[in-house]
Amino acid sequence: MIVIIGNGISGVTAARNIRKRSDEEIIIVSSESDYFFSRTALMYIFMGHMKFEHTKPYENHFWKKNRLELLNAFVLNIDMDNKSLTTKGGNTIKYDKLILATGSKPNKFGWKGQDAEGVRGLYSKQDLDYIEQRSTRIKKAVIVGGGLIGIEMAEMFLSRNIKVDFLIREDYFWNNVLPNSNSKFIMKHFDRHHGLNMIYSEELDVINTDENNEAVSVLTKNGATIKCDFVGLTAGVSPNIQFVKDSGIKCNRGILINEFFETSAKDVFAIGDCAEFKIALPGRRPIEQVWYTGKIMGETLAKNLTGDKNAYNPGYWFNSAKFMDIEYQTYGTVLNQLTEGQEEFVYEHPKQEILLHFVFEKASRKFIGINNFGIRMRHPVFNNWLLNNASIEEVLTDLKSANFDPEFYTKYEDDIIQQFNEKFGTSIIVNKAKWWQKLIKA
Ligand SMILES: Cc1cc2nc3c(=O)[nH]c(=O)nc-3n(C[C@H](O)[C@H](O)[C@H](O)COP(=O)(O)OP(=O)(O)OC[C@H]3O[C@@H](n4cnc5c(N)ncnc54)[C@H](O)[C@@H]3O)c2cc1C
């Protein structure tokens, strides 16, 4: 019997892939929702683009058909000696192998008023339901913490004409991840949004409440009082693992695992947002809280449990997101600051909101990574360049082949290359022939 705690992308991917390769009995225990849904789509429900039902990747009959038993219950404790779990309802579930895929929870840093009414993060379906149910009485929201989820929450509120004051501790947006030039570019875009007031270098100190314990204002560390009807807590997420810690499995910020997802307890594995690699892969973080890495972890663990043991190997880093109207993708490694021996080239379109940021090795010219904003680039093409150690010159001359929107390059490819040549004293030219050859072959 394989028991999985958590019906998110990691747990469900593991379950589906084990089922493809084995007839072993599988139970998925999870307490947030009866069925797996796409967490990344929560904002679109609020904005009216889709209904909750549309976020479920599988029909309800899928689970029975594939003999995946679902149990909506909250797990309180793991008894490793007896290989069993206890749920809130008092049930005991035995396992032969246990997979922990319990995800994350929004960070709270002990602010006074953080558990008051009208104060909430955005992670779960319950968070969304809570915000929805209060939304008609929110005229002004304060959002705390400048990452991707905060920006999604701001976009949700703006879509209903709710004004937003957004407190960001740093003086640049998301610059623990983005280089300053990229942050500034995004910050200019935010300035264009009516009703969105970004307040940099400012932190939450206290959430003030009324006699009904409802949030009414925030006090900032610099002493400003901002009136509001809602406080969004979006200062990052952390692994949701309290009961795992209490059960005695070794944890740091997340559940500690090796490259095969093995925890300190026999036959207990951890994947997805809740897991922390004891030794991170080169250039990667020990905890990876994104959708596709949860999926790869689930797929790899399923193989490991069905006789084909593999270490975690997610390939080159990539990610994508949206900052209001600007799409963002990153391929390879672009850190917020260059490291020793690296060089960068940033192209910003003079009129349109488009920015490309390339990083490469100074000496060898090897291309290392790109951040692209306002223009979509093809993942397989960049992955190929990274795998084949392409040089920055090869990437730039053939950039058109990575573009979803070749129109853009017809107009601006010469411009990009010219700027690169001017900056680095090179004389590369656009490889039009190669591009057309590829088209003919296709
Ligand atoms: C608003 C939002 C937008 C996002 N957008 C993006 C994006 O655009 N791109 C991207 O790559 N990533 C995005 N992410 C991150 C991504 O959604 C997560 O990395 C991913 O969903 C994590 O999957 P998981 O399976 O590890 O955990 P989860 O999806 O969190 O699933 C874990 C489940 O386990 C349940 N659980 C926990 N403890 C227990 C217990 N004791 N008993 C029973 N059940 C329990 C939880 O309730 C939860 O349902 C976003 C996240 C949020 C919140």
The ligand as a Gaussian input file, in Angstrom:
#p B3LYP/6-31G(d) Opt

LIG

0 1
 C       -1.461000      31.798000      -6.182000
 C       -0.321000      30.933000      -6.662000
 C        0.142000      31.064000      -7.960000
 C        1.199000      30.272000      -8.407000
 N        1.633000      30.419000      -9.693000
 C        2.647000      29.647000     -10.133000
 C        3.093000      29.748000     -11.485000
 O        2.592000      30.553000     -12.264000
 N        4.101000      28.916000     -11.896000
 C        4.673000      27.999000     -11.040000
 O        5.573000      27.271000     -11.454000
 N        4.261000      27.885000      -9.765000
 C        3.272000      28.675000      -9.291000
 N        2.858000      28.565000      -8.003000
 C        3.514000      27.556000      -7.135000
 C        2.918000      26.176000      -7.408000
 O        1.537000      26.270000      -7.450000
 C        3.391000      25.207000      -6.336000
 O        4.803000      25.085000      -6.455000
 C        2.758000      23.822000      -6.467000
 O        1.377000      23.894000      -6.566000
 C        3.142000      22.951000      -5.271000
 O        2.602000      21.677000      -5.468000
 P        2.715000      20.563000      -4.370000
 O        2.053000      19.355000      -4.955000
 O        4.107000      20.419000      -3.899000
 O        1.877000      21.098000      -3.123000
 P        0.387000      21.668000      -3.009000
 O       -0.184000      22.035000      -4.307000
 O        0.433000      22.716000      -1.956000
 O       -0.441000      20.425000      -2.465000
 C       -0.279000      19.961000      -1.145000
 C       -1.623000      19.564000      -0.571000
 O       -1.410000      18.833000       0.644000
 C       -2.391000      19.211000       1.577000
 N       -1.910000      18.939000       2.935000
 C       -0.877000      19.548000       3.585000
 N       -0.753000      19.025000       4.830000
 C       -1.716000      18.094000       4.956000
 C       -2.101000      17.215000       6.023000
 N       -1.467000      17.228000       7.182000
 N       -3.136000      16.394000       5.809000
 C       -3.796000      16.373000       4.632000
 N       -3.485000      17.181000       3.593000
 C       -2.451000      18.023000       3.764000
 C       -2.560000      20.691000       1.330000
 O       -3.788000      21.159000       1.867000
 C       -2.500000      20.754000      -0.188000
 O       -3.758000      20.613000      -0.757000
 C        1.803000      29.329000      -7.526000
 C        1.333000      29.201000      -6.222000
 C        0.283000      29.995000      -5.783000
 C       -0.204000      29.842000      -4.376000

